[in-house]
Amino acid sequence: MRIVLVTGPGGAGRTTLAAATALAAARKGARALLLTTESSAPETVLGTPLGADAATPVAPGLYARRIDPGDRFRQEFLAFQERAGAALDLLGAAPLDEDELTELPGAEDFALLQALRAEHASGDWDLVLVDMPAAAETIRLLALPNQVRRYLRRLLPPERQAARALRPVLAQLAGVPMPAQKLYEAAERWETELAAVQRAIDDPGTSVRLVTEAGPVALANLRSIRAGLALHGRRTDGVVVNRLLPTGSADPFLAALSGSQQTALKALREEFPDVPVHEVPHLGRDPQGVEELDELIDGPTGDIGAIAPGQGRRPDPWTIEDRLATDGILVWRVPLPGAERRGLGLVRRGDEVVVTVGRFRRIRTLPSALRRCTVSGAGLRDGVLEIRFTPDPDLWPKSDAGDARN
């Protein structure tokens, strides 16, 4: 299975291009699914009403499903209310009815992740195209499972669950707090669900596809987005440049707009030298229905980009370079194409390092060798952050010199 997460700056036409890409795959014999949280735009683009309970057939091989965050929120809240019924009764709380519930902010994010996990586990599709939120929100959303799992491990360490068997004894000792059984059970359920979501995101067959318009503002936004995706180790499989005007127009106004687009297109190719950049023409209207989506696929300059197979297990892009013999240091290399020095931040907190790139942040646990070192400097060179570590004499045994990469 391939999962392609389609995102980009707001208003660039990512829903339309996600639908067109899914249709192109279906036309080539794949069983493709389009997932979206949008309510009306996908139905207009596809020309078909979509259901939330099951995938709706749109064209031979193409299905689409609209995720209903409100429905999932109500189901989860009612299930929680049932599990916590005894505690709520003790507090004198009145339970809420289903028709009283309206989803809270953030419900859409968790509904999308849950749907992604479910389709990844199903194995029903050759290709799942996910109509993601705008790019900055997508980066935060893809980082969410790991962040929440980290919070859970800090607040409810799994190793402390073994102490539950001692609760009857410890309860007799004053001042020994013991977490409630229900709390650990809830944390275990969350950990299982989040780990499944993380597997779907980290799967070798999962990649990100950026949809953008050609222009200087879009280019600046994509530079920041590229750095944010790289920070979290997400793979970009292509950039789709939408709504390109024809060149060579006799109209001075259209010729100027087209010339500006071509300049931006050239800059995009230079900014993404290792990623395919696909061009999609402006149809003079927003496509509506499968027939008009076919025009994007089959037009003389239409190129939405083929879906390549998964690349197999991807190595961790954060690599350690051993310079102990020559410089007495280890260097942790972090690829950050598109990053700028002015928006870069680096903090070490115990056995973790916090890297900030513009508005994006990631926390990584240090490899074992680097935990026995002190940070002696860092620098950004050619799109790679190099963090220099010097072994701490009090923590670094002489015999470990050859185990630097462990």
N, C-alpha and C positions, 0 to 999 in steps of 0.2 A: 504493500500500500504506500502511496505517496500522499502526503499532506502538504498543501501549499497555503500559507497564511498571507493573504493579499491585503496590503496596507499602503499607506502613503499620506501625503499632506491632504488635509480636508478639501473636498470639492474637486479632486482630480479625476473622479470617475472610477474609483476602485470597485464599487459594486458592479458596474457595467462590465469592467474588464475581468472581474472574477467570474461573472456569468459567462462571458464570451470564452474565457479559457476553459471552463468546465464543458461548454458546448463543443469546443474544438476537440477536446479529448474524447468526448462521446462520439463525435463524428468519425473518429479514428478507431472506434471499437471498444473504448474503455467504459467501464461502469463508473460514472462520475456523480458525486454529490456536492451540491452547493449548500453551505451552512451560513446562515445570516441571522442577525438579531434585528435588522431593520424591518419595519412594519409594512411600508407601502412601496418604497423604491424598488426592491427586488421583484415584486409582483408586476410593477409597471415595466421593468426591464425585460422580464421573462414573458409577460403577457399571460400569466397564469396565477390564480389565487393559490397561496401556499398554506398548508396546514402546519400546526406546531407539534401534533402528536406523532406524525409519521411523515416520511419523505413523500413528496408529491411528484409524480411523473410529469416531466416537462417536454421531453423529446426522446427519441430512441436512445437509451443508454444514459440519459441525463435526468437527475432527480434533484429536488431542492427542498429544504426544510427551514422553516422560520422558527428560531428559538424564542420561546415565550418566557422571559425572566420573571414576570409576575406570577405565572403558574408554578414555576419551580420554587420561588420564594415562599408561596403559600404552603406548598407541600412540605418544605423543610421546616418552616416555622411550626406548623401543626404537629409534625413528628417530634420536634423538640419539646413542644408544650405537653405532649402526651408523656414523653419520657420524664419530664420534670414535674409531672402532675402532683406527686406526693409533696414535694418541696413547696409548690405553689399553694397547695391546700393549707399547709402549715402557716404560710404567710398571709392567708386570707385573700389571695389574689383571685380575681375573676377571669377565667380563660376567655380568649378572644375567639370569635367565630370566623369561619373562612371568608364570609362576605365582608368582614371588617378590614381585611388585610390588604394593604397596598405595599408593593416592594419598596425597600429602602435603597438609597444610593449605594452603588456597588453590586446590587443584585445581578445586574446584567453581566458583569465581569465573571462572577462565579457560575452563572448559567452557561455562558459561552465555554468556559473551561470544562465544565461537567459534560457538555455535549461533545466537545472535542475528545475527551477521554473515552466516552461511550462509543463513538464512531471508530476510534483507534482500536478499541478492544473488539469491536464487532467483526472486523475482517470482511465486511460485506462489499467493500468498494475497492476499485483500483486506484481511484483518486478522490480526495476530499479537498475541495476549495473552500476556504473559510474567509468570509467577508468580515475582516477585522475592523476595529475602530481606527481612528487616525493614528499615525505612526508613533507619536510620542506616547499615547495611551497604550498602544500595543506593546511597546517595549516594557512598560511598567507591568502590564498584564502578564506577559510571559515570565517576568521575574517574580511574580506574586507567589507561586507555589513554593519555591525555595525559601523566600523570605518568611512566609507563614510557618513553614516547617522549622526554620531556625528559631523563630519566636517560641514555638511549642517546646522545642528541645531545651531552650533556656528557662522557660517558666515551669515546665513539667518534665524534668529529665527522666528518660525511660528507666535509667538504673534505679531510680527511687521507687519504682513500682514494686520492686521486690520487698520493700519494707511494709507493704500492705498486710502481709501475713503476720507481722508483729504488732498490728494495731491494737489487739486486745491487751497486750502487755504494755505498750507505750501509752495507752490511754490512762493507765494508772499513774503515770509519771507526770507531774505538773510541768507545764511549759514546753511540752513536746508537740508541735503542731503536725498533723497528718492530713494530707490532701484527701478529699472525698473520693470514694470509689467511682462515683459517676463522672467526676471530672477527668480521671484518667481514662475511663472508657470512652468518653467523648473525644479526648485527645488522640486516642488510638484510632478511632474511626476517621478523624480528620487526617491523621498521618497516612493512613492507607489510601484515602481518596486523593490526597495531594501528591503522594508518590506515584500513583497511576497517571495523574495529569502530567507530572514531570517526565515520566517515561514517554508519553506521547510527544511532548515538546522536544525532548532530546533525541527522539528516534532518528536514525540516519536518513529516513525517508521524509523528514519534516524540514521545510525550508521557508524562507520569507521572500515574497515578491513585492517589489515597490512599484506603485503606480503614481505617476507624476505628470504635470504639464511642463512644457519647456518655457523657462523664464528664470531670471536671476534670483528672484525670491525663492522659487522652488529649489534651485541649486543650493542655496545657502541652507535651506531646511534639510535637504537630503544629506548634506555634509554632516550635520549634527546627528541626524537619524542613523547614518552609517556608523558613526562612532559609538552611539548607544547600542546598536545591534552587536557590534564587535565586542563591546565591553561584556555583554552577557553571553558571548559565544554563539550567537544565532547566525545561521548561514543564509546569505542573500543569493538566490539563484538567478535573479534577473531584475532589470529595471525596465518598465514599460512606459514609454513617453506617449501620452495620450493627446488627441485633438490637434495633430499637426496639420497646418495649412499647406496647400500645394505651393510649390515654388514657381517662380517665373510669371507671376501674375502681372498684367498690364496696369492694374489698379495700384496707384502709389501707396494707398493705405494698407491694402492687403500685402503688397510687396514688402512694406516696412515690417509688418507683423511677422510675416514668414521669415524675413531675414533675421529678426530678433530670435525667433524660435530656433533657427538653424545654428546661430551663434551659441545659444544655450545648449543645444543638442551636442555640439562639439565639445563644450566644456563638461557635459555630463559623461561623455565617453572618456575624457581625460581623468575625471574624478573616479570613475569605476573601470579602470583598465582591465581588471580580472573578472568582470561580471558582464554578461551579455546585455546590451541595451537594445530594446525592441521599439520600433516605431509604429504608431497606430494613427491613421488619418482622421481628420475631422470630417464627419459625414454631413455637416451642415444642420444637424439636429441630434437630439438625444435618442439613441436606439430604443425601440419599444417592440418587444416580441422576438421570437426566435429567428424569424426571417431577416429582420434588420441586424440582429447580432451576427448572422451569417455574413453580412456585408463587411463587418470588421475582420472576420476570419479570412474571407475569400477575396477581399479587395486587392487591387494591383500593388498597393504598398502596405497592406495590412500584415502585421507581424506581431502577434501577441506572445509568441515564445512557446516553444514546445516544452513539454514536461519530461525532463530526463529522469531515468531511474534513480533510486536512492544510491548513495555513494558508499554504503557500508559504514562500519563503525568509524566515527570521526575522532581523531586524537584530540586531547585537550590542547587548545591553541596557546595556553599559558605554559611556556617551556622554561626549564632551568638550564642555564649555560654555566659550565664548570670552568672558572678561571682561577682556581685555587693555586695551581702550580705557577702561573705567570703573574697574577695580580693579587692573589690572596683573597679573592672574593667569589661569591656566587651571584649570578645575574638572573632575575626572574623577568622573562620577556613577555610583555602583554601587547598583542597586536591591537592597535586602536586607530585604524585608518580614518581620516577625517577629523581627528581630535586636534585641538589647539591648546597651546600651553596656558593661555589665560583662563581657560575653563577647567583646568586639570587640578585635582586634589588627591592627596595621598596621606593616609593616617594609619599607623599601626596600633592595634588594640589587643594586647596580649598575644594570643596565637592566631589572630586574624589581621587582615589588611583591608582597609576601606579605600576603594578607588572611586573617585568622582570625575565624571566627564560631562561638563556642562550641567544639564538638569538631571542626568542619570547617575545612579550610584550602585555599586556592587560590593558585597562583602565576601571575601574568600578566606577560607582557613588555610594557613600556611602549611606547605609540605613539611614533613618531619625534620628534614635537614635545616630548613630555613628557620624553624622555631628555635634553633640553637644559635641563631645569629642575631646581630643588630643591623638595622637599616642604616647604611652609610651614605646613601644618596640615590638620586633617581634623575632620569632625563628622558625627554621625548625626541626620538630621532627617526625620521622617515616613516612616521606613522606607527612606531613601536615604542611603548613605554618600557624602559629598562630600569628595574629596581635593583639596586646593588645591596648585597648583604655581606657583612664581615663576620666570620665565626667568632663567637664569644669564647674566650679561653677557658672560662669557668664551666662552660656547658658543652664544649666541643672536644670529645676525646680524640687523641692523636690517631687512633686506629680508624676513625670515621672518615678520614680524608678521602678514601676511595669510594665512599657510599654517598656522595653528594647528591646524586640524582634520585635517591630513594624517597 
